Amino acid sequence: MRVPALVIDPIAPYDLLRSARGGDGVTRRVAGDVVEVALRSGSGPARVRQRADGALEVALPDGDRVAAERELRFRLGCDESIDGFVALARADPLLGPLLRRAPGLRPLRTGTVAHAALQAFAGQLITFREAQQIERRVVRLALPTASGELVPSPTAEELLALGTARIVSCGLAQRRADALMRLLRGVDLERLRTLEPERVAARLSRESQIGPWTIGVIGLHGYGWRDHGLVGDLGLMRLASARLGRAAEVEDTAELLAPYAPWRGLASMHLLGHPLARVARR
């Protein structure tokens, strides 16, 4: 790693490596103790390492360094206090043990909302690994580069330029690819950043193939919302089923997350780490 050009003091608790685990490997990856993040504001990836004292040492790419730092801070979610969530979770018998195991877990964000939308459509009703493979293929197709190089999150225009057929060839179901293209053509997702989350969620819900889980993914990873949980997630369905002693419905996952408002997004991430959420129901 190069000599750090920037040192960021994240608002504790913050665990960079735990939060970055499971990166897409195309726009973000973990290399040893360094997290590499491809930015749209620079000519290469930022490289971030967390020191023993919690501070983040950052080597920024060449280019507009002010814009790169702003984008990186948003992508890492390191400037936001979660004290309210910690206080809520500590007293909760289900969430408390999970918080103690991973106190610094944060949802990392995509570089564009269009990328989060791609993640959301790719992840509908399939496993995380399958969804990630589809996402990687589409991003590599939209932003071709040398093998192994990271690329920034694709914009809506870059995804639209692929066309539906090429996205379907990456493994996304036809109806979901059609819905993704309609969304990107008909809604300026980036401009919606300035609106209240509830207004944006209501607008997105009018689109085809978009339900609460899809809105949760777009909100959590695209816009950085904290209170839109992953309602209907398959892991949360497993957890709810185990707790209820019957096959859970989507509404049961909404009820599972309800006590954690206004932190249902972050609560979703912790609950997906529960053993009963990770083991398939027999």
N, C-alpha and C positions, 0 to 999 in steps of 0.2 A: 504493500500500500504506500502511495506517495505521502510526503509530509502533509499533514492536514492543513487545509487552507481555512478551516472553520471548525470551531468547537461549539456544539449546541448542548445546553443543559436541559434535557427533557423534564417535563413535570412528572415527578415520581408518583406512583411506581411505574416504571417503564422498562420492558425487557425486549430489546431489539431482536435478538436471535429467535426467541420464542415466537414473537409476533410475525417474523418474516418466514418462519418455517412453512413449507408448503407453497412457496412462491411458484409462479408459473414457469420459471426457467427461460422465459423469452423476454419479458420486460423487467424482471427482478429475479435475483437468485442469491443464494448463500454460498460463499466460497470460504470455508474455514470459519474464522470469526469475523469475516467481513461480509456485509450485505451490499450487493451491487444493484443500483437502481438506474435504469435508463430514463433520461429526462427529455422532454420535448424542448426544454429551454437550453440544452447544451449539446455539444458535439460528441458526447460519449457518456458512459455511466458515471454517476456519483458513487463513491465507495465510502461506506460508513462502518465504523467499528465502535463498540461501546466499551469504555474503559471501566476499570474496577470501581471507580467512584461514581459511575452512572452516566458520565458525560459522553457525548457522541463526537468522535473525531471524524471529520468529513473531508474528503478530497473531492472537490467539485470539478466537473468537466470544463473545458474551455468554452467561451461564449459569454452570454449575459449572466454573470454570476449572481446578480441580485434576483433575477427571475428564477434562476436555477435553485437558489436557496429557498425562495418562496414556495416553489413547486415541491421541493424535497420535504420541507417541513409539513406541507399538507399530506404528501404521500405517506410519511411516517406517522402522522398523527401525534407528534411529540409535544405539541404546545397546548394541549388541552387537559385540564384537570379532571380526574375521575373520582375525586374525593366523595362525591355523592353516591356513586356506585359502590365504592369500597364500604362506606358506612351501611348501605342497604344490604350488601351481600354478606358482610360479616355476621349479621344477625339471622341469616337465613340458613336453615338446616340443609337445604339442597345445594345452594350456591356457595355457602361458606367454605366447605372443604375444597371446592374447586378453585376458589379465589386464593386460598392459602397455598395451593400447589403452583399457581401461575399468577401471582399478583400483578405482574407487569404486562400481561397480555393486552395487546391493542389491535384493532382491525386496521390493517394497512390498506391504502387506497390505490386505485388505478390513476393513471395520468389523464384519462379522459372519461367522461360519463359514457360515451359510446362503448368503450372497452368494458366497463362494468355491465352494460346492457348485453354485450356479447357473452360475458361470463354467465349472466343470469339465464339467457335463453339456452346456452349450452348445458347448463346444469339442471334443467328441468327434468325431474323424474329419472335421473340416472346417477351413477356413482360419481364421487368427486374425481376419481382417476380418469374415468371415461370423459367427463366434462372437460377436464384439464387438457386432455389430448386433443379434443376438438378445438378448444380455445387456442392452443399452441399452433395447430395447423393453419387456422384462419389468420392469426397475427403474422405468422411467417409468410403467408401468401400475400397479405396486404402490405407488408414491409420487408421485402426480400433483402437479405444481407448474407455476408459470409457465415458459414456454419459456426455456431457457437457464440456469435456476437449477439449482445442484447440489443433490442430495439425499443423505442418509446411506444407507449400505448397508442393504438390506432385511433384516428379521428373518425367521425361519422362519414366524412367525405371519402376517406381511404377505404372504409368498409363498403360503402355504397359502390365504389369503383370496381369492386370484385364482382358484383352481381350475384343474384341468388343461386344460380347454378354452381358457381365455384365454391360458394359457402356450403352448399349441400354436399359437394364432393369431399369436403373436410369432415363429414360425418354428422352435421346438424340436420335434423329432420326437416323435410320440406316445409311443413306448416310453420315450424318455428323460424326457419330461415325467411319465409315470406313475411312473418310477423315482425321480425327484426328489421328487415328492409323497410317495411311500412312505417315503423316507429322512427327510424333514422331519417326517412324522407319527410315525414309529416311533423316531427317535433324537434325543435332546436333544444336539445338536452342541456347544452352548456348554458344557454341563457336562463334556463329555469333555476340555476344556482341561486339567483337573487330572491326567489320566492320562498314562502314558508313551506316547510316539508309537507304539511297536510294538503296544501293546494297542489303541490307537485304530485303527490301520491294519488290524489283524486283525478288529476289529469292523466296520469299513466294508466290508471285502472280502466280507463275508457278504451284503451288499445287492446287489440286482439292478442290472446295468449299471454296476457299479463295478469297475474294474481298476486296475492300478498307476499308469497315467497320471492317472486321476481322483483317486486317493488322493494322488498327488504334487501336483496343483494345490491340493486342499483343504489338504494339509499345509503347503505352501510359502506360500500366500497367505492361508489362513484361520487356521491355528494358528501359523505362523511356524517350522515345523520346518526344520532345515538339512540333514537327511540323507535326505530322500525325494525322489529325482530324478524327472524327468518321463519315466519309462520308457515307450517307445512313441510319444513325440512325433514328429510327421511330420518336423520339422526334423532331429531326431536320427536318424531312419530314413534320411534323405537323406545325412547325414554318415557314418553307419555303412556305408551302401551304397557310397559313394565310397571309403572306406578298405578295404572288403573286396573290392571288385570284383564284387559280386553284390548281388541284392536282399536287403536286411537284413530280419530278423525282429525281433519285439519283444524277444526274448531278447538279440539283438545290442546293442540300446541299453542293456540292463541291464549287459552286459559292458563296454560303452563307459564307463559311469559308475562301475563298480565300483572302479577305482583311486582315486577321489576321495572315498571314505568317510573321515570322516563329514561330508563337505561336498557330497554329490551334488546337493542342491537348488540351491545356488549355482553349482556346476559346470554344471548343466543350462542355466542362464541364459546363462552365458558361451559355452558351446558352441553355443547357438542363434544366436549372433552370428557364427559361422564362415561364410565365404562358401559353403562346400559344404552348409551346413544351410539356406541361404536360397534356393538355386537349385534349381528343380525338376529331378528326374532325367529325362533324356531317355528 
